[in-house]
Amino acid sequence: MNAGRIVHPFPPLFCGESDTLILGSFPSVKSREAMFFYGHPQNRFWKLAAMLFGEPVPETIEEKTALILNNRLALWDSIKSCTITGSSDSSVRDVVPNDLSLIFENSRVNRVFCNGALSHKMYMKYIFPETNVKAVKLPSTSPANAAFSIDRLYEHWKIILDR
C-alpha cells in the first residue's frame, strides 16, 4: 500500500449547543469510505459513546449524528491533511493541522478530549497555541489499541460526563 497525501474528506460534526469536542487524529480508510467518523466496524467509539450516555449503539450515520449532537458533543480530527499509508498512525507524515476556529466560534465548546496519542500530540503541537484550551488525552478506541477492553476504555472516558 503506497503512502499518499490525503485531505480530510468530510466536515466536523457539531451544533451551537456543543460544549465538548472529541478529536481523533485522521480518518481511517474505512471512515474515509463511509465519509463519517469511526467507520471501521472494529472501532469501539460508537459502542463506548452509547455506554457513556446510556443509549442504544447507533448503526446509521443519522443515529450516530443524533447521539453526538443530543449529548452536546462535537467530533473532528486534529489533522486536515497528511501523507499516510492505509490507516496507520505510525505512518503519518507531512501534517497540516485542522483549523478549529469554526467550531470554537460557532458552539459552546470549552473542553477538548483527544481520542488517542497521535491526536493529542498533533493538537498540542499545532492547535493548542491557537486555542489555548488544554486537551485531555484519552486511550484510543481504535482496534489497534487491543490493550484496552471496552470496560477499561469506559473507566478512562467517563471523565467526559463531568460537566
N, C-alpha and C positions, 0 to 999 in steps of 0.2 A: 504494500500500500504506500503510495507516494505522498509525501507531505506537500501541501499547497496552502497558499494564503486563502483564508475563508473569512468572509464578512458575516457577522451575526445576522441571520435571515429573518428574525421576527421581532416585534416591538416589546417593550416592557408591559407588564400587567399590573395596573394599579388604578385606583379611583381617588377622588377627592377626600374620602374618609380613611384611606390607607394611612396607618401610623407606624407600621413595622415592615422594613424592607428585608427580604431574604435574597441574598446574592449568590448565584452559582458562579462558576468560572467562565465556561463557554459551552454551548450546547453540544451534546454528543451527536454522533452520526444519526442515531435513531430520533433524537429530538429535532435535528435539522430536517429529517424526512417528514416528521409529524408536524413541523412548524409550530411546536409548542414545548413548554418546559417539561423536563424529566420524562421524556418519551420512551426511554428504554424500559421494557417490561420488568426487568430485574431491579431497577432503581426503586428504593424504598421511600422516596419522598412522599408520594401520594398516600401510601398506607400510613406513614408516620403522621402526616398532616391530619388525616381522618382520625387517628388515635388521639392526637392532641386536642382536637375540637369536638370529640365525641360524635362524629358523623360517619355515615357510610363511606367506604372507599369510592371516590369518584372514578367513573370509567370514561366518560366523554370529555372533550375539551370544554363543553358548556358546563358540565358538573364540576370540573376542576376549577374553571374560572369562578363559578359561584362560591366554591369553598374558600378560595383565596379572598375574593372581594367581600363576602359576607363576614369574614373574620378580620377585616381591616388590614389585610396583608398586601404587600406588593412583591412581585417577583421580577428579577432582572439578573443580568450577569455582569461581572466586572470587566470582561473583555469584549471590545467591539469587533476587533479582527485580530487574526494571528495566523501563523503558519502552524499547522497541526497535522499529525499523522493519525488518521482514524479518529478515535475519541480519547487518545492517551494524554492525560495531563502532563506527563513527563516529557512529551514531545513538543509542547507549546513553546513557540519562539516568536520573535518579532511582534510583540504585543502592542496593540493600540487600545487604550482603555476606553470604556464606555463613559459618556458624559451623563452624570446622574442629575444634572440640574433640572431637567424636565420633570423628574419625579419629585425632587425636593421643592420645586416652585409650585407644583400643582397638586400637592397632597399634604397630609399632616405628618409625613414620615419624620420621626426623630430618633429612630433606633435602627441599627443595621446589624444583621446577623449573616455570617458567611457560611455557606454550605461547603465546608472543606478547606484544606490548607492553601491550595492554589488561589481560590477566590479571595481569601483573606490576604495573602501575600500581595496580590495584584491591587486589591483595594488600598491597603496601607501604603504601597509604593506610589501608586498613581492617583488615587481618588481622594484619600483622606486629606492630603494637603489642600484640596479644593473645598471639601465639605466640612472639615474639622469635626466630623461626627465619628467617634470611635466605633469600631466594629468588633463584635464578639465572634470568635472562630468556633464553629460547631463541627463535630465529626461529619464527614461526608456520608450522604445517603446512597452513594454510588455502590453498585455491586462489587467494585474493586476494593471497597473497604470491608472486606469479609471479617475483620477482627471485631466488628460491632454488630451484634444481633439487633433486631428491631427494638427489643426491650431496653438494651443498653443505649441505643440512639435516643429513645424516648426520655431516658433519665437525663441526658445532656440537653436535648431540645426543649424540654418543658419550660426552660427559662423564658422562652418567647411568650408564655402565657402570663408572665408577671408584668402587668402594665401599670 
